Amino acid sequence: MAKTFTHWYSQYCLNRSIVPNYVSAWLLEKNSMTERMRSTCRNGFSVQLLTQKWSNPSLDEINQLKTNARERVVIREVKLLCDKQICLYARSLFPKKTLRGKGISIHALGSRPLIDFLNLDPTLKRSSYEIARLKPGDYYYEQACSHLIQYNFAHPGNKSPGGDQRRESRFSPLETPSRKESRGKLWGILNNTLPLYLWARRSVFSFFKEPILLVEVFMPEIFERKSA
């Protein structure tokens, strides 16, 4: 599935010289990401459902879920927006065994945040985080950027990710001219503001003792946000 292999690292092995404090504060957030994002929104928070369907996970995702290699799972992809800015792309995976009992309600979740579903289990547990710095060519990077491009087409007055180039260079360095030439169309669409990398985290929930894998990709905009 992925064009390049994603290197994931335990949250306990983060190199603080590579991961700045303003980034790790978001990556290592223990409480609801939805609630933290809401606290930074002055003019509205929303979840937009991109897709939810039965599909084949990647080998890496299979290993995380500990499912059969041939088993299809429900894959749900959403984007989270604050003040009409895309701040997060999220991909969650639900094996068949997770969808029994109360788990079946995932099909009715729609554009509500995942936490509304997870709260059905009062004994919900979550694994520690794994962190990755995604580069162009990585599946999760490409998914996040493709949805950002589509959103900018639909909202031509919207700012590019991370704001102007001065702010962008602080949070997610721009690609080099040679990289620009190799990516052609994507660069033209975003006016040379595709990030060189994106931060991501993943974790596995134990929902009524069954697994749910959640991958979250952070857009540069999110690192500038403070509680309203």
Secondary structure, 3 states (H helix, E strand, C coil): CCCCCCCCEEHHHCCCCCCCHHHHHHHCCCCCHHHHHHHHCCCCEEEEEEEEEEECCCHHHHHHHCCCCCCCEEEEEEEEEECCEEEEEEEEEECHHHHCHHHHHHHHCCCCCHHHHHCCCCCCEECCCEEEEECCCCHHHHHHHHHHHHHHHHCCCCCCCCCCHHHHHHHCCECCHHHHHHHCHHHHHHCCCCECCEEEEEEEEEECCEEEEEEEEECHHHHHCCCC
